[in-house]
């Protein structure tokens, strides 16, 4: 595996870039890590709501896509979270400083850019899971203008 930073793989910047490290990636899955930050837009009184885990999962999927794009010599492209199913969490919020691992596994990928991933977040006394549906159009600008 060629090593890339999370920032090189995910088209987010500043305080919206939430992943700290991509640990491993293969053809069907990715494992990432992060420390829940107190300086982000989601933190309040030393805590971050558990539903932000969906964004952690989505950014891990973006890193998966970014990695495979770079390996093919292509640019990292923007994608869209279409929906979340079966989100289960044993916590209502994270403590700032919590260390999390995020595993995303591709379940299916259509040629039109639609994909489904099974996602799991684990940390000390933290377990979350969800299935995310995502879409990555060939031409983001045309898609946003409604021409795709």
C-alpha positions in Angstrom: 0.0 0.0 0.0 1.3 3.4 -0.9 0.9 5.7 2.0 -1.1 8.9 1.7 -2.2 11.3 4.4 -5.9 11.6 5.2 -5.7 15.2 3.8 -4.5 13.9 0.5 -7.4 11.5 0.2 -10.4 13.5 1.5 -11.6 16.6 -0.3 -12.2 18.5 2.9 -10.0 21.2 4.6 -9.6 23.1 7.8 -11.8 22.1 10.7 -14.0 19.9 8.4 -11.1 17.5 7.8 -11.8 15.1 10.6 -9.7 12.0 10.0 -6.2 11.8 11.5 -4.8 8.7 9.7 -5.6 6.1 7.2 -4.2 2.9 8.7 -4.9 0.4 5.9 -6.9 0.1 2.7 -7.5 -2.7 0.2 -9.9 -3.3 -2.7 -13.0 -3.5 -0.5 -12.3 -1.8 2.9 -10.5 1.0 4.7 -9.5 1.5 8.3 -9.0 5.0 9.7 -8.3 6.6 13.0 -9.1 9.9 14.6 -9.1 11.7 18.0 -12.3 13.6 18.7 -11.3 17.2 18.6 -12.4 20.0 20.9 -11.6 22.7 18.3 -14.0 21.6 15.7 -17.4 23.0 14.7 -19.2 20.0 16.3 -17.8 20.2 19.8 -19.8 21.7 22.7 -18.7 21.7 26.3 -16.1 19.0 25.7 -18.4 16.7 23.8 -19.4 15.9 20.2 -22.8 14.4 19.4 -22.7 10.7 18.4 -24.5 11.4 15.1 -21.3 13.1 13.9 -20.1 9.5 13.6 -22.0 9.5 10.3 -19.6 12.2 9.0 -16.6 10.2 10.3 -17.9 7.2 8.3 -18.6 9.4 5.2 -15.1 10.8 5.3 -13.6 7.3 5.7 -15.6 6.4 2.5 -14.2 9.5 0.8 -10.7 8.4 1.8 -11.4 4.9 0.4 -12.5 6.5 -2.9 -9.6 9.0 -2.9 -7.1 6.2 -2.4 -8.3 4.2 -5.3 -8.5 7.3 -7.5 -4.8 8.2 -6.7 -3.8 4.6 -7.3 -5.3 4.9 -10.8 -3.5 8.2 -11.4 -6.7 10.2 -11.1 -7.7 13.2 -9.0 -9.6 12.9 -5.8 -13.2 13.8 -6.5 -16.1 15.1 -4.4 -18.9 12.7 -3.5 -22.2 12.9 -1.8 -23.8 11.1 1.2 -27.3 10.1 0.0 -28.5 8.4 3.1 -27.9 6.4 6.2 -29.6 3.2 7.2 -29.5 1.2 10.4 -27.5 3.7 12.4 -26.9 2.1 15.9 -24.9 3.8 18.7 -24.4 2.8 22.3 -23.5 6.4 23.2 -25.2 9.7 22.8 -22.0 11.7 22.5 -18.2 11.3 22.3 -15.8 13.0 24.8 -13.3 15.3 23.2 -10.1 13.3 23.2 -11.7 9.9 22.5 -9.7 7.8 20.1 -11.8 6.1 17.4 -11.2 3.6 14.7 -13.5 3.7 11.7 -13.8 0.7 9.3 -15.7 1.0 6.1 -16.4 -2.0 3.8 -17.8 -1.6 0.3 -20.9 -3.9 -0.1 -21.7 -2.8 -3.7 -20.6 -0.4 -6.3 -22.6 0.5 -9.4 -21.1 1.8 -12.6 -23.1 5.0 -12.3 -21.2 6.1 -9.1 -23.6 4.8 -6.5 -22.2 2.6 -3.7 -23.2 1.2 -0.4 -20.8 0.7 2.6 -21.1 -1.1 5.9 -19.4 1.1 8.5 -18.3 0.5 12.1 -16.8 2.9 14.7 -15.1 1.6 17.8 -13.5 3.3 20.7 -13.2 2.8 24.5 -16.8 1.8 25.4 -18.0 3.1 22.0 -19.7 1.0 19.3 -21.5 2.4 16.4 -22.6 1.0 13.0 -24.4 2.1 10.0 -24.9 1.4 6.3 -24.2 4.5 4.1 -25.3 5.1 0.5 -23.1 7.4 -1.4 -22.8 8.8 -4.9 -19.8 10.1 -6.8 -20.8 11.6 -10.2 -18.3 11.6 -13.0 -18.7 15.4 -13.3 -19.5 17.2 -10.0 -20.1 20.6 -11.6 -22.6 19.2 -14.1 -24.3 17.3 -11.4 -24.7 20.3 -9.1 -26.1 22.3 -12.0 -28.7 19.5 -12.6 -27.2 18.3 -15.9 -26.3 14.8 -14.8 
